[in-house]
Amino acid sequence: MGPLHPVRGTVEVVAVRALLLGERLDTRALERNEPLGVAPLTVDIPEDGVAVLFRYGAVVLFGAATAAMDNFTASLTPLVTGALLVPERDGVHLLVRPDADQHVDLAGNIFLREKTIERLQLVADVLAKTLVLSHYESRIAETFDRIEPLAATLREKGRAGGHTRELLRHIGDVLLMQQKMVGRVETGEEPELLWEHPELERLYMRLAEEYELRDRDRALDRKLDIISRTVETLLGLVQTRSSLRVEWYIALLIVAELLLTTYPLLLNR
């Protein structure tokens, strides 16, 4: 593993960059090259640092911003599915000191006692989940903005606004977000790494609490539930209105048929 940092006195300073590139990242090609770790996948960037990659589209880079790091990130482009037009990104510093009380200070610096691969993977897991939460917080805010006029129409005019296709699209968006957050990213779950390294659980809990992973995950769940129930209610009203309209059409057709049948009889009297 190449050098990751400059040294300032007795404190090692490691620059960290976290990126959410897209919906999926195919890591299979990188798994063949003797990785430093596999859960999550961790690879060495010769002479420049370490990269931790996640199949849900995130990569966390430990090391100075150099051409090699940028080239490595660019090399991931063909492996990304559903690439974001503007990747989510974040940057912090690790401060490594043997006597450090492992925590996050007010400036956002993360203090570690050791710079082991397992600790880097743990930090990467938290930062990657933070990016995913930020991404879906923005997506959900946009969804709220889209359904607000529909709810306002219901309140003001007593009928549902929007078309069935539009409402079904909103439901699909919500289901996809829930599936990605729960099935792929597991934002509310502890990483598998802790099964093999339970001694790191305290560090993970402190980082997760600092970045409010569980609180933000619960908040997103509540918002997704509100959106889902709102859209389902509007969809039910639209479908009910459509059903009533069809029933009226049927009734009018029956009346018309009766008139056409009885009119000749009335003329013959």
C-alpha positions in Angstrom: 0.0 0.0 0.0 1.5 3.3 -1.1 1.8 6.5 1.1 -1.6 8.0 1.9 -0.7 11.3 3.5 1.7 14.0 4.6 2.8 13.9 8.3 2.3 16.8 10.6 4.2 16.2 13.8 2.9 13.1 15.4 -0.4 13.3 13.5 -0.9 11.6 10.2 -3.3 13.5 7.9 -5.2 11.5 5.3 -7.3 13.3 2.8 -10.6 11.5 2.0 -12.9 11.9 -1.0 -16.2 10.2 -1.2 -18.2 10.0 -4.5 -21.6 8.6 -5.4 -21.2 7.9 -9.1 -24.5 6.2 -10.0 -27.0 3.5 -9.2 -24.7 0.5 -9.6 -20.9 -0.2 -9.8 -19.7 -3.4 -11.2 -16.8 -4.3 -9.0 -16.1 -7.8 -10.4 -13.2 -6.8 -12.7 -11.4 -5.1 -9.7 -11.9 -8.2 -7.5 -9.5 -10.2 -9.6 -6.4 -8.0 -8.8 -5.5 -9.2 -5.3 -7.6 -6.6 -3.4 -6.7 -5.4 0.1 -10.2 -6.4 1.3 -13.4 -7.8 -0.2 -16.3 -6.7 2.1 -16.4 -4.0 1.1 -14.0 -4.2 -1.9 -10.8 -2.3 -1.1 -8.0 -1.9 -3.6 -4.6 -0.2 -3.6 -3.9 2.7 -5.9 -0.1 2.4 -6.4 1.9 5.2 -4.8 -1.2 7.3 -4.1 -3.6 5.7 -1.8 -6.5 3.3 -1.3 -10.0 3.1 -2.8 -13.0 1.4 -1.1 -15.8 0.6 -3.6 -19.5 -0.2 -3.1 -21.7 -2.0 -5.6 -24.5 0.6 -5.0 -22.4 3.1 -6.9 -20.1 4.8 -4.3 -16.4 5.0 -4.0 -14.3 6.4 -1.2 -10.7 7.4 -1.9 -8.0 7.8 0.8 -5.1 9.8 -0.4 -3.9 13.1 -1.8 -5.7 14.5 -4.9 -3.3 13.4 -7.6 -3.5 12.6 -11.3 -3.4 8.9 -10.4 -6.4 9.2 -8.1 -8.3 11.1 -10.8 -7.4 8.6 -13.4 -8.6 5.8 -11.2 -11.9 7.5 -10.7 -12.2 8.0 -14.5 -11.5 4.3 -15.1 -14.6 3.4 -13.1 -16.9 5.2 -15.6 -17.5 2.1 -17.8 -18.4 0.1 -14.7 -21.2 2.5 -13.6 -24.8 1.9 -14.4 -27.3 4.7 -14.1 -24.5 7.3 -13.8 -25.5 10.6 -12.1 -25.1 13.7 -14.2 -23.6 15.4 -11.1 -22.1 12.9 -8.7 -22.7 13.4 -5.0 -19.5 14.1 -3.3 -18.0 14.9 0.1 -14.5 15.4 1.6 -13.0 15.0 5.0 -9.7 14.4 6.7 -8.5 11.5 8.8 -6.2 12.5 11.7 -4.4 9.4 12.9 -2.8 9.5 16.3 -2.1 6.5 18.7 -3.6 8.3 21.7 -6.6 9.7 19.8 -10.1 9.4 21.3 -11.8 8.1 18.1 -14.4 10.7 17.2 -15.4 13.5 14.8 -14.5 17.0 15.8 -16.4 20.2 15.1 -14.5 20.8 11.8 -15.6 17.3 10.5 -12.2 15.7 11.0 -12.3 12.0 11.9 -9.7 10.9 14.5 -8.4 7.3 14.5 -5.9 5.5 16.6 -4.6 3.4 13.7 -4.8 3.4 9.9 -5.7 -0.2 9.4 -7.6 -1.4 6.3 -10.6 -2.4 8.5 -10.8 1.1 10.0 -10.6 2.7 6.5 -13.4 0.3 5.3 -15.5 1.3 8.3 -15.0 5.1 7.6 -15.8 4.5 3.9 -19.0 2.6 4.8 -20.3 5.6 6.8 -19.3 8.2 4.3 -20.8 6.2 1.4 -24.1 5.8 3.2 -24.1 9.5 4.0 -23.8 10.2 0.3 -26.7 7.9 -0.5 -28.9 9.5 2.2 -28.1 12.9 0.8 -29.0 11.8 -2.7 -32.3 10.4 -1.7 -33.1 13.3 0.6 -32.8 15.5 -2.5 -34.9 13.1 -4.6 -37.6 12.9 -2.0 -37.7 16.7 -1.6 -38.3 16.9 -5.4 -41.1 14.3 -5.2 -42.8 16.4 -2.4 -42.6 19.4 -4.7 -44.3 17.4 -7.5 -47.2 16.0 -5.4 -47.9 19.2 -3.4 -50.0 20.7 -6.2 -52.0 17.5 -6.5 -52.8 17.6 -2.7 -53.6 21.3 -2.9 -56.1 20.7 -5.7 -57.7 18.0 -3.6 -58.0 20.5 -0.7 -59.2 23.5 -2.7 -61.5 21.8 -5.3 -62.5 18.6 -3.5 -61.2 16.4 -6.3 -57.9 14.8 -7.2 -55.6 16.5 -9.6 -53.3 14.6 -12.0 -53.6 11.6 -14.2 -53.4 8.0 -13.3 -50.1 7.5 -15.2 -48.5 10.4 -13.3 -49.6 9.0 -10.0 -48.4 5.5 -10.9 -45.0 7.0 -11.8 -44.8 8.6 -8.3 -45.6 5.3 -6.7 -42.9 3.6 -8.8 -40.4 6.2 -7.8 -41.1 5.6 -4.1 -40.9 1.8 -4.4 -37.6 2.0 -6.3 -36.1 4.3 -3.6 -37.3 2.0 -0.8 -35.8 -1.0 -2.7 -32.5 0.6 -3.2 -32.1 2.0 0.3 -33.2 -1.2 2.0 -32.1 -3.9 -0.4 -28.8 -2.5 -1.8 -27.4 0.1 0.6 -28.9 -1.0 3.9 -28.5 2.5 5.3 -30.0 1.5 8.6 -27.9 -1.6 9.1 -24.5 -2.2 10.6 -21.8 -3.3 8.1 -20.9 -7.0 7.7 -17.3 -6.0 8.7 -18.3 -5.8 12.3 -19.1 -9.5 12.4 -15.4 -10.2 11.9 -14.1 -7.2 13.9 -16.5 -6.6 16.8 -13.8 -4.5 18.5 -14.6 -1.8 15.9 -18.3 -1.6 16.8 -17.8 1.4 19.2 -16.0 3.3 16.5 -18.8 2.6 14.0 -21.5 3.6 16.5 -19.7 6.9 17.1 -19.4 7.7 13.4 -23.0 6.6 12.7 -24.2 8.8 15.4 -22.1 11.8 14.3 -23.4 11.5 10.7 -27.0 10.7 12.0 -27.3 7.7 9.8 -30.2 6.1 11.7 -32.1 9.3 12.3 -31.8 10.3 8.7 -32.8 6.8 7.6 -35.9 6.8 9.8 -36.8 10.3 8.5 -36.6 9.2 4.9 -38.7 6.1 5.7 -41.4 8.4 7.2 -41.3 10.7 4.2 -41.5 7.8 1.8 -44.5 6.5 3.7 -46.2 9.9 3.6 -45.6 10.2 -0.1 -46.8 6.6 -0.8 -50.0 7.1 1.2 -50.7 10.5 -0.4 -50.2 9.2 -3.9 -52.2 6.0 -3.2 -55.1 8.2 -1.9 -55.0 10.4 -4.9 -54.8 7.4 -7.2 -57.8 5.8 -5.5 -59.8 9.0 -5.9 -58.9 9.3 -9.6 -59.9 5.6 -10.1 -63.1 6.1 -8.2 -64.0 9.1 -10.4 -63.2 7.1 -13.5 -65.4 4.3 -12.3 -68.3 6.7 -11.6 -67.8 8.2 -15.0 -68.0 4.7 -16.6 -71.1 3.9 -14.6 -72.8 7.1 -15.8 -71.8 6.3 -19.4 -73.4 2.8 -19.0 -76.5 4.3 -17.5 -76.8 6.8 -20.4 -76.3 4.0 -22.9 -79.1 2.0 -21.3 -81.4 5.0 -21.3 -80.6 5.7 -24.9 -81.3 2.1 -25.8 -84.6 2.1 -24.0 -85.6 5.3 -25.8 -84.6 3.8 -29.2 -86.6 0.7 -28.4 -89.7 2.4 -27.1 -89.9 5.4 -29.5 -91.1 3.3 -32.5 -93.8 1.7 -30.3 -95.0 5.2 -29.2 -95.3 6.3 -32.8 -97.4 3.3 -33.7 -100.1 4.0 -31.1 
